[in-house]
Amino acid sequence: MRAVSGFKDYEILDTSAGEKLERWGDTLLIRPDPQIIWETERSHPAWKKADARYIRSSKGGGEWEYFHSIPESWTVSYQDLVFRVRPTGFKHTGLFPEQAINWELFRRVIPLQNRPIRVLNLFAYTGGATLACAAAGAEVCHVDASKGMVAWARENAALSGLQEKPIRWIVDDCEKFVSREIKRGRFYDILIMDPPSYGRGPNGEVWKLEDQIFRLVELCSRVLSNQPLLFALNSYTTGLSPSVMQYLLGMTVQKRFGGAVFSDEIGLPVTESGFVLPCGSTAIWSSSPALLN
């Protein structure tokens, strides 16, 4: 498992009985995590100092229970990148800290190239990967179907001093956008994809990752340039193992371009136990195995 280190503004302090205790800057949140099937004594003193807890509803969704007054939003930093976070109605805060392990890969590979690098970030959310690639010197196209998420990402870019970088901010259906880019003859050297596990389209269409992902990855392999570098596929679906994702990229991107595919779980260290909490999986195709070392 690849684990993030050095995220000073974020920390998982402890985990127990389906919940994780997190520090976001100076704010302590308790959020549910179905993978936490173990129970502990909750001896970490911060459990009793939490500012808010997300409570799931038996009917779906949930709500925040506040123990102390906290700001509506605040900022956290990872190295030179700054993100605005806030508790949302879907338990998320607008940032997935475990993805910093992938940001580091992008920031290492991009400056090594002696040519301009174009990145396509699909299902790009609030822009963690977008900011990392832009800071490394790439031209980035950021695509998400949510207007609010794209606005949030643009705010993060401004907070990070990257507002003048060459970033295209696109509100669109990712699959339809890729199809149009292929027809327009616009191609990319790095593709990053973080699709949701489940969702609904504007006309009620059901999106289920396991049913759609092969066709989507195959389509996206056709928007890569004739000198592609990386194709990164992220998943939070527990039924989609790293090995399955690696096989998927092997049957599509690697079959088309050669190169190598790597996959693994990604996670975050837990201060109290010293273990690493799994937080999803990433499979990465690379034109050269050396880029993944």
NORZILIN-V963577 format. One record per backbone hydrogen bond with DSSP energy under -1.0 kcal/mol. NH is the residue of the N-H (numbers start at 0). CO is the residue of the C=O. Records with the same first field share a line. If there is no record, write none. Layout:
NH = CO + CO
This chain:
1 = 264
3 = 266
7 = 5
9 = 6
10 = 22
12 = 20
13 = 20
15 = 18
16 = 37
17 = 35
18 = 15
19 = 30
20 = 13
21 = 28
22 = 10
23 = 26
24 = 8
26 = 23
28 = 21
29 = 51
30 = 19
32 = 17
35 = 32
36 = 34
46 = 43
47 = 44
48 = 45
50 = 27
51 = 27
52 = 64
53 = 29
54 = 62
56 = 60
59 = 56
62 = 54
64 = 52
66 = 50
67 = 50
73 = 84
75 = 82
77 = 80
80 = 77
82 = 75
84 = 73
85 = 92
87 = 91
90 = 87
98 = 95
99 = 96
100 = 97
101 = 98
102 = 98
103 = 99
105 = 101
106 = 102
107 = 103
108 = 104
109 = 105
111 = 108
112 = 109
118 = 138
119 = 189
120 = 140
121 = 191
123 = 142
126 = 123
130 = 126
131 = 127
132 = 128
133 = 129
134 = 130
135 = 131
136 = 133
137 = 132
138 = 116
139 = 165
140 = 118
141 = 167
142 = 120
143 = 169
149 = 145
150 = 146
151 = 147
152 = 148
153 = 149
154 = 150
155 = 151
156 = 152
157 = 153
158 = 154
159 = 155
160 = 157
161 = 156
164 = 161
166 = 164
167 = 139
169 = 141
171 = 143
176 = 172
177 = 173
178 = 174
179 = 175
180 = 176
181 = 177
182 = 178
183 = 179
185 = 180
187 = 222
188 = 117
189 = 117
190 = 229
191 = 119
192 = 231
193 = 121
198 = 206
200 = 204
203 = 200
206 = 198
208 = 196
210 = 207
211 = 207
212 = 208
215 = 211
216 = 212
217 = 213
218 = 214
219 = 215
220 = 216
221 = 218
222 = 219
224 = 187
228 = 188
229 = 188
230 = 284
231 = 190
232 = 282
233 = 192
234 = 280
239 = 236
244 = 240
245 = 241
246 = 242
247 = 243
248 = 244
249 = 245
250 = 246
253 = 248
255 = 251
256 = 252
257 = 253
259 = 285
261 = 283
263 = 281
265 = 279
266 = 1
267 = 276
269 = 274
270 = 11
271 = 12
273 = 269
276 = 267
278 = 265
280 = 234
281 = 263
282 = 232
283 = 261
284 = 230
285 = 259
286 = 228
290 = 287
291 = 288
292 = 289
